[in-house]
């Protein structure tokens, strides 16, 4: 008895991704005097302590939070700082609490998925093989017993997290849990206790202010003039350190913002809102200032306009991007390209490698003349569970190491500046079908096509609306067009491109009108088409052999 045919999941339609909704630029605060650094440290420590207390109060309120409690917290902070500093602190507290709630929901969802997978595998006989859609039973009795204990542990954790979520409790550490846990592993982190203490205190400082439209230079708290002068409104306890009017402190450093400095200057001169954040890099011993602002989301162009000149299909992998250019009919043209990156090392190194790879990809796409890049809408959140892949630790590390979220966010923002649209496609079966239909046909004596190159073709064709399967072959018993147009790949408007090639001497003339009788006969049987191998190796046809 034959097995029932596997049902394929529904393929989601492709769409043009939205552009960025904001921008952030950075510049270094150079030539600061010791007095400037002293004021910045005191200001950051004072506001950081206020932010920690406010976050503690907000977490204690839980789900009982309201606009009245928010206003009460802001009034308390205003007496110790200023109304604008209090507004920035309470807004940052709200965002941090909301982020913790989203992380809590994702953690609960991950635990429930793990419980479901373990319970399913425990219900199967030991040694039963799994399928592509569901894992099988455990391999041994010992492993089955260990997973029963694992199931009880996951259920206890799930109950605790669910109770916290229903009560509105979140667990947040200002400065980050990773840095907090590093305190117990200073030897492994190659840090001394004073060095760790400096990083911990610096990460808990608060030196950021939200912008205000209509105010002078877009921000009353941290103000940067178009010529680069930086002045800070000091809170009431530190007003004695001011060196300018109205309780402000002017730094000796000048800011220029080399990247997108013209856009920033236009906003500042027009008194439009710009948010600033000052922070200290303990590893380099440098001070930096970030400027950020938002703008309306760029309206996406129609799919037909984006695909008017073809598309570049991109397959995302753990160490490179495989790309191939496709014309308007879905045919791969030219040679495949690969853009490598190395994700080992620090987070800064990861970010630099991803930016460099995307920059080369966008530059190559512009030279190709296309206006769209097709990428997979990947999401591995449900694929990273330990219970699903079991002993496949390296595979889980491979999936976790792929920068899908960071790459997608950076690609959309970088492509918006170059005028290239990003088309997100469903990643279902692209690697499998691409390898089946395109890997072998696109290989040649001097070119070896990989599975990832074939997947990039499948991604580009899905973005264009073409089927991933290659063009159908003509009937074996008749190589003519008796059964209709022989290609499902070509555009309907180009049906003639698959017809019989006209003679060389007749290409500049109009074809004769069709009547009931034959107008003429092509003497193809009598033609003496020869190939001069020792000359220019071109096909030559004698014009005298055409008869009426």
N, C-alpha and C positions, 0 to 999 in steps of 0.2 A: 504494500500500500504506500503510495507516494505521500510525502509530507505536505501539509498545507503551505501554500505560498505565503512568505512573510509579508506582512502589511507594512509598507513604508509610511513614515510619518509625513504629515503635510508640510510642504515647503512654504515658508513665510515669504511674502513678496519683498523685493528689494526696495530700498528707499534712499534718498539723498540725505546724508547726515546734516544736522544743523551745525552752523558755524559757532565760534566761541561767543560767549556773552560778556566777556571782560578781558582785561589785560593787566599784567603786572610786570614792572620793570625795576631794575636794581642799580644802585650806584654805591661806590665806597665813600665813606666819610674820611677824607684824608686830612693830615696835618692838624689833628685835634690836639689841643693843649692839655696838660694834666688837669687843669681846672674843668675843662669841658668833659673829660672822662669821669671826673669825680661827680659832676652834676648828673650825668647820664646814669651812672651806677646808683646814686641815691634815688633818683627819680624812678628808675626801673624797679628797685627793691621796694620802695614805698607803694607804688601802684600794684606791684605783684602781690604784696601782702593783702591789699584790699580785694584784688581779684580772687585770691584763695578763699578769703572769708565769704565773699559773695557766692562763690561756687558751692561752698559748704551749705550756705543758707538755702540756695536753690535746690540742692539735692535733698535737703531735709523737707522741703515743701512737697516734693513728689508730685502727685497728680492733683494736689490741692492748689497748685499755682494759679494765679489769676493776675489781671492787670493791676488790681489793688496791691497785691504783694510785691509786684514788680515796681510799682511807684514807691512803695515804702522802702524797698532796698535802695532805690536810686536816691531818695532823700537822705538816707543815712550816709551814702558814699559822697554825696555832694558836699556835706559839711567837712569831710576829710580831704577833698580834692577840689573838684569844680563840677558844674552841671554837665559839661561836655565830656570830661574824663569819666564821670559816673555813667553817662549814656554809653560810652564805648565799652566800659567794663561789663555792664549788664547785658549788652548785646553779645559780647564775646561769651559770656556765661550761658546765655540762651543757646547759642550755636553749639557750644561744647556739650551741653546737656542733651540736645537733640541728636548730635552725632553719637553719643553714648547709647541713646535709646535705639538708634538704627543698628548699631553694632550688636546690641543685646538681642534684637530681633533676628539678626542673621545668625548669631550663635545658637539661639534656640532652634532655628530651622535646621541648622547643621546637626545638632544633637538628635532631633527627631528623625532626620534622614538616616543617621547612624543606627538608631534603635530599630527602624524598619528593616534595614539591610541585615543586621545581625539576627533579628528574629526570623527573617525569611530563611537565612542560611541554616539556622539551628533547626528549623522545621523539616529540612531535607535530610535524606539518608546520608551517612558519612561516605564520602568519595564520589558522590553524584556530580557529574560534569554540569557546568553552567552553559548559558547561551550568551549571545552578544548583548542581549537586553537585560539579563538577570544573572547574578553569580550563582554558582552551584554550592553544594554542601562542603563542609570542612573536610580536610584530608585525613585526619586521624581523630581518635577518641580523646587524646590529650588536648588537641586544639579545640575540639568541641567543648570540653570542660572549661578551658580558659576563656572561651568566648561567652559562656554562660555567666561567668563572673564579670566579664566586660559589660554584658548587657545590664546587669544590676547596677554597675557603676554609672553607666550612661543614664539610666532611669533616675538615679538619685540626683545627678547633676541637672537633669532636665527639670525635675520637680523644684530644685532650688532656684534655677533661673526663671522658671515660670512664676514662682511665688514673688520673686523680686520684680518681675515685669508687671504683675497685677497690682503690686503695692506701689509701683512707680519708683523703685529704688534703682539707682545706677551706681557703678563703681568707677570713679574717675580719679586719676592721679595727675595733677598739674606738673608738667615736666616730662610725662611719659612713663608708662610702666616698664618699658625696656631699660631706660636709664635708671629707674628705681631698683630694678633687680640686678643691675650691674654692680650695685654697692656690695653685694654678697659674692661677687666673682671678679674682684679687682685684679687678681693675678692673671686670669684668663683674658681680661680686657686690656692688660698692660697699662694700668692706671694706678697711681697712688691715691691715698685718701684725700689729700688736698686738691689734686687735680679733679677727682670725681666731684668733690664738694663745689668746686668752682663751676663745673659744667651744670650741676644740679641747680645751684642758685641762679645761674644765668638763664637756664631754660624756664625758670619760674618768674622771670621779670615780665613786666607788662609795659610796653612802650609803643602803643598803636592807637591811632585816632581815626575815626570815621570822617569822611568829607561832608561838606554842606554846600549845596548849590546856592548861589547868591551871596555867599560870604566872600570876604577878600581872599583871593587866590584859592578858593575852594576848600579851605580848611582853617578854622580859627585856633585849633589846639596845636597842631604841628604845621607851621606855615613855611612853605618854600616859595620864594619869589622867582620870577622868570630868570633873573640873573644868578640864581643858585644860592641865595642866602637862606639859612635854616634857622628858624626861631621856634622856641617851645614855650607854651603857656604853663608855668609852674603851678602846682597845687598850693593850697593855702599853707601847709606846714613847711614848704620849701620856698616860699615867696622871698625870703631874705637872700637867696642866692641869685636873684635876678640881676642882670646887667643891662636891661633896657626898660623902656616904659611899659606900664600896665602889667607888671609882674612877668615879663617875658625874658627868656635867656637866649641869646644869639650865639650860635656856634661859629668858630673860626673857619670851619670847613665849608667848601663850596661844592655844590652839586650840579652836574651837567646832564646826566642820563643820556649816555651816547646812543643807547638803543631806544628808538621811538621817542627821542627827545623832542622832536617837532610836535608830535601829537600831544605830549604832556604840556609843552609850552602853550599850545593853542587853548587847552582846557584851563590852564591856570590864568591866562590873560583874560579869558571870558568868564572867570569866577565860577567855573563848573566844579562839581564835587570831585575831590581826589583824596583817597585814603592813604595814610602813610604808616609805616612800621619800621622802627629802629631796633636793630638787634646786634649782638656781639658774637663773633665767631671765636670761641675759645681755642680751637686748634690753630688758627692762623693769627690770632691776636688782632683782629681787625673789626671795625665798626662798619655797618652797612645800613642803608635806608632803602626801603621798598615803596614804590608808588603804584597804586592800583586804582582802577575805575571800571565801571560797567557801561555797557551800551546795548541798544536793542539787538536781539539776535538777528544775524544776517538771514534774509529770506532765501530759502533754497531755490535754485533754478529748476525748471522742469527736467524730468528725466530725459526727454527727447533732446533737449538742448545740450545736456551734459554729454550725451552719447553721440553727438553729431559727427565727431571726428575720431571715433573709436574709443577704446578704453584700455587701461593698464590693469591687468589682474595681478593681485598680490596675495601670496600665501605666507602666513605668519608662522615662523618656526622658533625653536628655542635659541638658535644662534644665528639665524639669517632671515632675510626676506627674499623670497623667490618671486620674480616679476616677469611678465611677458606681455608684450603689446599685441592687441587684437584690433583688426579693422572693423568697419561698420557691419560687416557680415559675420563677424565672429571668427575670422580666420587668424591664427597666430602669424605674425610677421616678424622678420628679423630674428635676432638671437635672444635667448632668455638671459636675464640678468639676475645676479644675486648680490645682496647688500648685507655684508656680515657685520655682526656686533658681538662683543664679549661682555657677558653679564657677571663676571667674577669680580670680586673686590667690594669696594664701598658703594653706598647708594649714589654718591655723586658720580662715581665712575659709570654706574648703570645708566644714569640719566644722560650723561654725555655721550655714551655709546648709542643710545636710542636716538638722540637728536641728530647725531652725525649720520646714522643710517637713513633716517627720514629725510634729511637734507639732500643726500645723494639721490634718493628715490624721486623726490619732487623735482630736482634739477634734471634728471634723466627724462621724466615724464614731460617736462616743458620742451625739451629738445625733440621729443617725439611728436609734438604738436597736438596731443590729446588734451581734453579738458576734464577728464574724470579718472579717478582711481577707484577700483573695486576691491574691497577688503571684506573679510569675514566678520560677522557680528558675533565674536567669540565670548563665551562666559563659562569659565571653568569652576564656578563656585560649587556646583553640584558634583563635580568630578574629582575633587581633591580629598574626598573622605577616605579615612584609613580603612573603614569597614568594607568599602566597595572593591578596592584594589588589593587589599590584604598584603601579601608579601612583596608586591611590586613597589618597593620603596623608591627605587631610582625613577620609575615611571611617575610616581606621585611628586617627586622632587622636580622632574622635568616639567610637569604641568604647572606646578606652583611657581617655577622660575620664569615662565613665559610672561612677558610684560604686556598682557593683552589690554588691560585697562589704561595703563600709562601710554601705551603706543597709540590706542584709539584717541585718547584725549589730545595728545601732542600732534598727531597727524591732522586732526580736524582744525586745530588752531594754526598750525604751520601752513596747511594747504589754503586756508582762507586768505592769507597774505599773498599767495601766489596766484590766486584766481582759479584754482583747481578744485572741482567738486569731489567729495568723498561719498561713494555709494556703498552702503552696508548690505550684504547679502547673507542669506541663511547658510550656515556652514555644513548643513547636512549632506553627507555622502560626496562632498567635493573631492576629497583625497582618493576615495575608492573609485568613483566613476571617472575621475580624471586619469588615474593610472590605467584603468581598463580601456578607455577609448582613445587616449592621446599620448601615453608614454611611449609605446612602441612605434606608432606611425611618425612621431616627430623626431625619432632618433635617426642618426645617419652615420656614415663612416667616420666623420670627423666631429660628430656632436653626440654626446651621451645625455639623454634626457632623463632627469631624475623624477621621482614621484612627486616632489614638491613643485617642479616646473609644470608637470601635467596638471596639478591641482590649481595652479594659477590660471591656466587656460579655462578650467571648469568654472572658476570664480568669475572670470571676466565674461564668459558666455552666459552665466546665470544673471549677471547684472544687466546684460543686453536683452534678456528675455529669450535667448536661444536655448534649445535643449543641449545638454552636455554631450549627448551622443553625436558622433561624427555624422557626416552626410551619408545618406543611404546609398548603397551600391546599385548600379543599373541591373535590370533583370538579366539573368545568365543566358536566356534563350533569345533575347532581343536587346541590343545595345542602343536602340533608338528611343525616342520620347513617346512611344506608343502608349505607355502607361501613365503619361503625365510627366510633369517636371521631375527630373531625377534627383534633385538636390533639395534637402530640407534646410540647408545652411544658407543658401543665397537669399537675397531679398526678393520679394515678389515683383518689385519694379524692374528687376534685372533678369527676367527670364531668358532673354536672348544670349546671355553670357555663357549658357551651356549648349548653345546650338552649334551646328557645323560651321567651321571657319570658311569664309568666302575666299575665292581665288585672289591671288595678289593683283592681277590685272583688272579685276572687277570691283575692287574695294571703293574706288572713287565714283562708281556709277550707281544709279538707282536700280533696284531689282525690277525685272519686267513684271507687268501686271499679270495676275492669274486669270486665265480663261478656261474654257472647256477643253481645249486641246493643248498639247505641249508647245511652248514657245521655243524651246531649244533643248539641246542635250549636252550635258557636260561630258566631255570626252576624258573622263578621269582614267579610263582603262588604257587609253592611248597616250596619256601624258608621260613624258620622259623626265620625271623629276630626278635630278641627279644631285649628288653632294660632292663638291670638290673638296676633298680632304686636304689637298696640298695648298689651297688658296686661303680664302677667308672662312672656310667651314660654314657657309650659309646655304640654305635651301634655295635653289634656282629653278625656275619653271619657264619653259619655252612658251612665249605668248602665241606662237603660230599654231599651236596644237588645239586651240579653242575653235570649235566648228559650230555651224548653225544646226 
